Amino acid sequence: MSTIKATNITWHEGHVSREERQKLLKQKGCLLWFTGLSGSGKSTIAYTLEHALVQRGHLAYVLDGDNIRHGLNKNLGFSAEDRKENIRRIGEVGKLFVDTGVITMTAFISPYREDRQTARDVCGKGNFFEVFCDTPLDVCEQRDPKGLYKKARAGEIKGFTGIDDPYEAPENPEVVIDTSKHSPQEAAIILVDLLVKHGKIAALGE
């Protein structure tokens, strides 16, 4: 990817603060970063949480790995360099969503700790929650919803995370969920409680 840096540009401050947007929405923007192997349940939990939040009257949105690669990141492959750029872009987009006051979920394998830390740093302290879908490889492989593990085992896909490319598990995630033990609904409840605890949304009845 090109590393050319833009020049002759100036940051423009708007007239509406993040606090004003959050007051309007009655919530505080944040980014829940779902990470884990393919088939670990990232997207399923993220969309279940999105639905639960909207049902409670909150504005939420999921940035899903596959969906993003159909548009914003359709020019990226799966080399280490492209994976890094993929996550860098999503970290920046996530920051924009957080600034608007939206409760945002990203569902990306994001296998490298350094890249996830970069996304955390971009969003700022208190705005980023790493959710590790710590589902055993054998369970993910049994599910194989896209048939990718089968292709990787057959040598049809090279550099597949968990098979012939490494996955660096989070060392200190805010939440760890094993979807072989928790349903998407149970996981969503855990995450709603997290958001309430950290003051991102109000408890029901408040």
C-alpha positions in Angstrom: 0.0 0.0 0.0 1.1 3.6 -0.6 2.6 5.4 2.3 2.4 8.9 0.7 1.4 11.5 3.3 -1.1 14.2 2.4 0.3 17.7 2.6 -1.2 21.2 2.6 -4.2 20.2 4.7 -5.7 21.8 7.8 -7.9 20.3 10.5 -11.1 22.3 10.8 -13.0 22.3 14.1 -16.7 22.1 13.9 -19.2 24.1 16.0 -20.9 21.1 17.6 -19.1 19.2 20.3 -19.1 15.5 20.9 -20.8 16.1 24.2 -23.7 17.9 22.5 -24.2 15.0 20.1 -24.1 12.5 22.9 -26.6 14.6 24.9 -28.9 14.5 21.8 -28.6 10.8 21.5 -28.7 10.1 25.3 -25.7 7.9 25.1 -21.9 8.0 24.9 -20.1 6.9 21.8 -17.7 4.0 22.1 -16.2 1.2 20.0 -16.5 -2.5 20.9 -13.8 -4.3 19.0 -14.7 -8.0 18.4 -11.7 -10.1 17.6 -11.2 -13.9 17.2 -10.9 -16.6 14.7 -13.1 -17.1 11.7 -16.3 -18.8 13.0 -15.8 -17.6 16.6 -19.1 -15.7 16.6 -17.9 -12.1 16.3 -20.4 -10.9 13.7 -23.3 -12.9 15.3 -22.8 -11.4 18.7 -22.2 -7.9 17.2 -25.4 -7.9 15.3 -27.3 -9.4 18.3 -26.0 -6.6 20.4 -26.8 -4.0 17.8 -30.4 -5.2 17.8 -30.6 -5.3 21.6 -29.4 -1.7 21.8 -31.7 -0.4 19.2 -34.6 -2.1 21.0 -33.6 -0.1 24.1 -33.7 3.1 22.1 -30.0 3.5 21.3 -28.2 4.3 18.1 -25.8 1.5 17.3 -24.0 0.2 14.2 -21.9 -2.8 13.2 -18.8 -2.5 10.9 -18.4 -6.0 9.8 -15.2 -7.3 8.3 -16.7 -9.0 5.2 -19.1 -6.1 4.5 -16.3 -3.5 4.7 -14.2 -5.5 2.2 -17.1 -5.1 -0.3 -16.6 -1.4 -0.3 -14.2 0.7 1.7 -11.5 -1.9 1.8 -12.2 -3.9 -1.4 -8.7 -3.1 -2.7 -7.1 -4.9 0.1 -6.0 -8.6 0.3 -4.9 -10.7 3.2 -1.2 -10.2 3.4 0.2 -8.9 6.7 0.6 -5.5 5.1 -3.0 -5.4 3.8 -4.4 -6.7 7.1 -2.6 -3.9 8.9 -4.1 -1.3 6.5 -7.5 -2.9 6.8 -7.4 -2.5 10.6 -5.9 1.0 10.4 -8.8 2.2 8.2 -11.4 0.7 10.4 -9.8 2.2 13.5 -10.1 5.6 11.9 -13.7 5.0 10.8 -14.5 3.7 14.2 -13.1 6.9 15.8 -15.4 9.0 13.6 -18.4 6.9 14.6 -17.5 7.3 18.3 -17.2 11.0 17.8 -20.7 11.1 16.5 -21.9 9.4 19.7 -22.8 6.1 18.1 -22.2 2.8 19.9 -20.2 1.0 17.3 -19.2 -2.6 17.0 -16.4 -3.9 14.7 -16.2 -7.6 13.8 -12.8 -8.4 12.3 -10.4 -11.3 12.9 -7.7 -8.6 13.4 -5.1 -11.2 14.3 -2.2 -9.0 15.3 -2.0 -7.3 18.8 -0.1 -4.3 17.5 -2.8 -3.4 15.0 -5.5 -3.8 17.6 -3.5 -1.6 20.0 -3.2 1.0 17.2 -7.0 1.1 16.9 -7.3 1.4 20.7 -4.9 4.3 20.7 -6.7 6.1 17.9 -10.1 5.9 19.7 -8.7 7.2 23.0 -8.9 6.1 26.6 -12.3 5.0 27.7 -13.7 4.7 24.2 -12.5 1.3 23.2 -13.5 -2.1 24.5 -11.8 -5.2 23.2 -14.1 -8.2 23.1 -12.2 -11.5 22.6 -14.3 -14.3 21.1 -12.2 -17.0 22.6 -13.8 -19.9 20.9 -11.7 -23.1 20.5 -10.3 -23.6 17.0 -11.9 -27.1 16.7 -15.3 -25.5 17.4 -14.7 -22.7 14.8 -13.6 -25.3 12.3 -16.6 -27.5 12.9 -18.9 -24.5 12.2 -16.9 -23.4 9.2 -19.9 -21.2 8.0 -18.1 -20.0 4.9 -16.2 -23.2 4.1 -12.9 -21.4 4.6 -11.3 -23.9 7.0 -12.0 -26.7 4.5 -10.3 -24.8 1.7 -7.4 -23.9 4.0 -6.9 -27.5 5.0 -7.0 -28.4 1.3 -4.3 -25.9 0.5 -6.7 -23.8 -1.6 -6.3 -20.7 0.7 -2.9 -19.6 1.9 -2.2 -17.5 5.0 -5.4 -18.4 6.7 -5.5 -17.3 10.4 -5.4 -20.3 12.8 -4.2 -22.7 10.2 -1.0 -21.5 8.5 -1.1 -17.9 9.8 -0.9 -16.9 13.5 -3.6 -15.4 15.7 -2.2 -13.3 18.5 -4.8 -13.5 21.3 -5.5 -10.4 23.4 -3.5 -10.2 26.6 -5.9 -7.9 28.5 -9.2 -7.7 26.7 -12.1 -6.0 28.5 -14.4 -9.0 27.8 -13.7 -12.7 27.0 -16.6 -14.7 25.5 -16.4 -18.4 24.5 -19.4 -18.9 22.1 -19.2 -22.6 22.6 -20.5 -21.8 26.2 -22.5 -18.7 25.7 -25.3 -18.0 23.2 -25.3 -14.7 21.2 -28.2 -13.5 23.5 -26.2 -14.2 26.6 -23.2 -12.5 25.2 -25.3 -9.4 24.3 -26.5 -9.2 27.9 -22.9 -9.3 29.2 -22.0 -6.5 26.8 -25.0 -4.3 27.6 -24.1 -4.6 31.3 -20.5 -3.5 30.3 -21.9 -0.4 28.6 -24.1 0.4 31.6 -21.2 -0.1 34.0 -19.0 2.3 32.0 -21.7 4.9 31.7 -22.1 4.6 27.9 -25.8 4.0 28.2 -28.3 4.2 31.1 -29.7 1.2 32.9 -33.3 0.4 32.1 -35.7 2.6 34.1 -33.2 5.4 34.6 
